[in-house]
C-alpha cells in the first residue's frame, strides 16, 4: 500500500516476526490496520504479546483497525443454509474447487482451518476482550465500508458476510 509501512512475515517492505518484540520505538504509530492476519496466530503465545506490542508502538489515541473471519457469522451462515452462501461467497473472491457431491458442511472446516493456516476464529466478544486487556479501549464493531471510508486507498475485499471488522483506540 502506497504511503503505508507494509509489514508481513516475508516479501514485504518490513518483514517482521509477529511473535517477537516489534522493531519500532514506543508511541511511533497513529494508525495500525491488520486485515485477515490474526486468525493465523495462536491467541496465548502470539496474539496476546502482539497486541501488547501494538499498544506499545502506537501513541495514546491511535486507531487500530482489525479484520478477521467472524466465528458468529460463519456459524449463522451454516445454520441458515448448511454452507451454501459460504461457498458462493468464497467463490466470488477465490477459485475454490468443490468435489462433486461433497456436503456443503465442509465449508465450516474450510473457514475454520483454511488448509491448516487458521489457528483461531474470533467473535466480537473474544476480540474485544483481547484488545481491552492489552492496551486498547473504545472497541467497536464496524464494517468494511467504515474502513474504506476512513482509508479509501485500501482495496475492497467484499468480505463483510464472513468477516469481523473492529476499530479500537489505544488507551
C-alpha positions, 0 to 999 in steps of 0.5 A: 500500500502506497504511503503505508509501512507494509509489514508481513512475515516475508516479501514485504517492505518490513518483514517482521516476526509477529511473535517477537518484540516489534522493531519500532520505538514506543508511541511511533504509530497513529494508525495500525490496520491488520486485515485477515492476519490474526486468525493465523496466530495462536491467541496465548503465545502470539496474539496476546504479546502482539497486541501488547506490542501494538499498544506499545508502538502506537501513541495514546489515541491511535486507531487500530483497525482489525479484520478477521473471519467472524466465528458468529457469522460463519456459524449463522451462515451454516445454520441458515443454509448448511454452507451454501452462501459460504461457498458462493461467497468464497467463490466470488473472491477465490477459485475454490474447487468443490468435489462433486457431491461433497456436503456443503458442511465442509465449508465450516472446516474450510473457514475454520482451518483454511488448509491448516493456516487458521489457528483461531476464529474470533467473535466480537466478544473474544476480540474485544476482550483481547484488545481491552486487556492489552492496551486498547479501549473504545472497541467497536464493531464496524464494517468494511465500508467504515474502513474504506471510508476512513482509508479509501486507498485500501482495496475492497475485499467484499468480505463483510458476510464472513468477516469481523471488522473492529476499530479500537483506540489505544488507551 
